[in-house]
Amino acid sequence: MLFSNNSYVPPQFFVLNGIPGLERVHIWISLPLCIMYIISLVGNLGLVYLIYYEESLHRPMYFFLAMLSLIDLLTCTTTIPNALCIFWFNLKKINFNACLSQMFFVHGFTGVESGVLMLMALDRYVAICYPLRYATILTNPIIFKAGIATFLRGVLLMIPFPFLVKRLPFCKSNIISHTYCDHMSVVKLSCASIKVNVIYGLMVALLIGVFDICCISVSYTMILQAVVSLSSSDARQKAFSTCTAHISAIIITYVPAFFTFFTHRFGGRTIPPSLHIIVANLYLLLPPTLNPIVYGVKTKQIRESVIKFFQGEKGTG
């Protein structure tokens, strides 16, 4: 962080300080994080393998679920092992470029996750509102193209973030009060204006978060209208039951996400930093941990496929 002839040399490393104010209980905080991370690894890898193994699960809904599981795995693996190293071994230093890379992958994967949740809502809309055309609308090529488009949107919109951070002078402290390199946590260390970073962050939030939530809301509004119009109460209950797991995944993902987003920008000093950091970690860890459990409990086909798998049978659909 040196200035010479109006030139700027970026810091060689940042120091991730973990959860400030709770240093004495870092080891205890790490235990539930470690357990949840192990559950997320086993649950999501098992779910992806089950969908691949069971031919009866080779349907659009489960292909999208496999995408969600893979993205959840990548998201939590980008941050949680690093957080555990901070808590267990006090390894707080992170290279400047490694910090930017982590920031890019964290925000990129969470953007892709939001897009996959939107695709899953559209899948439920087609399945309930156009059941006879479901297989012809959501073909394998369409699913593949939708997945690629969602991935590219999440990645391409995040590419400017590292470059916007790299242009900033960091002439203050290089200590980040966090367990991973979050965009706003990093730019707040700069001694220059971060207005461009804030504006671009809000723009990305609109293009991804708000757009996806609007699509999800419209999809479920039309689903609700279609379900209410059904004459049979059993048919209504069956239609609603196919959506409960996805609605649970939406709540698990978006509630901590919005808390993290708004406290960073508008929370000021009203929210304790320790609470914000804990929720930020749960935002990345709760969906990978709970989604496989929720879908395993709520989805009859997955439960049956698990039983068949352990009995050595292979379903053919």
N, C-alpha and C positions, 0 to 999 in steps of 0.2 A: 504494500500500500504506500508506494513512494511517488512523489511528484518531482519531475525533473524536466525543465524547459517546457512546462505546460503539458507534459506527457504523463500518462497515468499507468501505473503497474498494478494489476489486480492482485488481491491477496493470494498467497500460495495455498491457504487452507482456511476452513471455518472450523469452529468448535461447536458441536452439538451438545448443548448443556442438559439434555434430558428434560425433566419436569422440575423447573425451579421451585424451591420451597419444599419439595418432597424428596430431596436427595437421600435422606436417612431411610426412606421406605422404598427406594428404587428396587431393591431385591424382592420385596413383597409384591410390588406392582408387576414385576416381570413374570411372576409365576402364573397368574391368570392369562397374561398375554401369550406366554409360551404354550400353555395348555390349549388356548383357543387357536393358536397357529397350527399346532399339531392336528387338532380336530379339522381345521380347514383343509390341510394338506390331504389327510386321509379321506375326508368326505368328498371333496371336489375331484380328486384323482379317481376315487371309487365310482363316483357318479359318471364321469366321462368314460371310464372303461365299461361301465354297465350299459351306457347308451351305445357304445361301439359294439359290445358283445351281443346284446339282445336285439334281434331283428325286429321284434315287436315294438321296440322304441325308435325305430328308424322313421320318425315322423317329424314334421316341421317344428312342433312344440318342443320336442326333446333335442333337436339339433340346435335350436336357439338356447335351450338350457345348457347344453354342452359348451356353447360359446361363452355364456355367462360364467360358468364354472372355471373355464380356462382364464378368462380375464380377471376373475376374483383371485385366482391363484397367483397370477403375475403381479397384481396390485399389492397384495399383502406381503409377497416375497420381496418386493422392492424396498420395503420399509421395516418390517418387523424384525428380521435378523439383525439389522443395523441397530435398532432400538435395544434388542437384547444384549448386544455387545457393549452398548453404553451402560446398561444397568448392571451387567455381570462383571465386565472386565475394565470398565471406565475408559473404553476406547472412543474418545469423543472427537478426535480430529478427522476431518474429511477434506480431501483435496478439492480445490475450487472447481475444477472441471467435473470431478465426480459428483459434487453437490449439484451442479447444473444438470448433469445427466439424470440424477435421481429425481430432481424436480420435474424434468421433462417426462420421465416414465410414469411418475405418480399421477400427474395431471392428465397425461395422455390416456392411461389405462382407465382412470375414473371417467373420462369423457366417453371412451368406448363402452364402458359398462352402462352408462346412461342411455346410449344409443341402443344397446342390446335389450334393455328393459322396454324401450319404446317399440322395438320390433316384436317383442313378445306380446305387448298389448295389441298390436296390429294383427298378430297371429290369432289371438283370442277373438278379436272382432270378426275376422273372416270365418273362423270355425263356428261361431255362434250365429252370425247373421247370414252367412252363405255356406251352410254345411254341405250342400250338394256339390258346390264348386270348389270346396276347400283344397282338394288334391290337385285340381287343375290350375288354381291360382298360385298356390305356394308350392311350386315345383322345386326340385333340387337346384337347378341353375338360378332360379329367382332367389332362393335362400342364400346361395353362395355369393351372388352379386350384392345382396342386401348386407351380408356380413362384411364383405370387402369395403363397400361404401361407408359403412358405419366405422370400420377401423380407420380408413383413410381420413374421414372427417375428424375423428378424435386426434389422430396423430398430426395432421397438417395444421390444424388450428393451434396446436401446442408448440410447433417448431419456433415461432418468434419469441417465446418466453425466455429461453436461454440467452438469445442475442440481446433482448431488451435488458436483461440483468447484467450481461457482460459489459455493456456500455457505461454502466453506472460506476462512479467512484465510491469506494468503501474506505473512507478515511476515519471512520469511527471505530467501534469495536468489531471484532470478527466472531463474537460469541452469539450463536443462534439459540434462543430459548425454545428449543423444540427437540423432538427425537428424530426428525428427518427434515430435509430441505424443502420446505413449503415456499411457494413463490412470494407470498406477502411477508412471511417471516424473514426472508433473505433481503428483499428490497428495502425493508424498514431500517436496515443497517446502513443504507447509503446516506451520504451527506449531500446529495443532489436531489432535485425534484423527481418524484416517482409518479408524476401525473400520468405520463404515457402508459406506464405499467398498469396503473389502476384502471385507466379507461379501457385498455385492451383486455384486461381481466374481466371487466364488466361486460364487454362486448362478447367475449367467448362464453361467459355464463349465460348470456341471452341466446346465443346461437346454439348452444348445446342444452343446458339445463332447462331454460324456459321453453324452448321449442319442443323438447322431448316431453316435458310435463303437459304442454298443451295438447300434443298428439295423444298422449296417454289418457288425458281427461276427455277428449272428444271420443276416443275409442270406447271408453267405458260408459260414457253417456249414451252412445248408440247401442252398446251391449245391453245396458239397463232397459232401454226402450224396447229392444227385441225380446228380452227375457220377460218383462212385465206383460207383454202382449200374448205370451204363451198361455194356452187354456189349462194345461195340466200343471198342478202344483209339483208333481214329481219331476216334470221336465224343467220347471223353473229352478228347483233345488239342484238338479243335476248340472244345469248350465252355470249356476252360481258357484257350485263346488269346483268347477274346472278353473275358476278365476281366483279362488281364495289364496292359493300358494303364490301366484304372481302379485296379487295385491299386498301380501305380506312382504315379499321381496322389495316392492316399491317403498313401503313404509320403512323397512330396515335400512334401505340405502339413502333415501332422500331426507329423512328427518335429521340424522347427524350431519349430512352434507350441508343442509341449509343453516344449521346451527353454526358450523365451522365457517361458512362463507360470510354470514352476517356479523358474527362476532369479530372477525378479522377487520371488517371495514367499518362497522358501526357500533361495535361493542364498547370501544374505548376502554375505560378503566372500570366499567361496571361489572365485567366478567373476570373472575380470577384467572390469571394465565395458566395455572395448573389445571383448572377445569377445562379450559379451551384445548389444551394439549391432550388431555385424556380423551375428550370427545373426538378430537381429530384422529387419534389412533384407533378409537372404536369405529369411526367412520370407515376406515380402511380394513378393519378386521371383523366387524360384526357381520357384514354380508357374506364373506367367504365362509364364516363359521356356521351361520344359521341357515343360509339358503339350502344346502344339501339336506339338513334336518327337516326344514319346512316342506320341501318338495317330497322327501321320503315319507313324511307323515301324511301329507295332504293328498298325494297323488297315488291312486289305487294301482295304476299300471307299474309304477316304480316299485311299490311294495311287493307286488306279485313277481316282478322281475328279479328282485333281490332273493325272494324265496326260491325261485326257479334256479337262480345262479348257484346258490348253496346246495341245492339238490342235484346239481349237475345237469339240469335240463336247459336247452336253448330254445327260447320262444321264437316262433316264426311269424307272429302277427296274426 
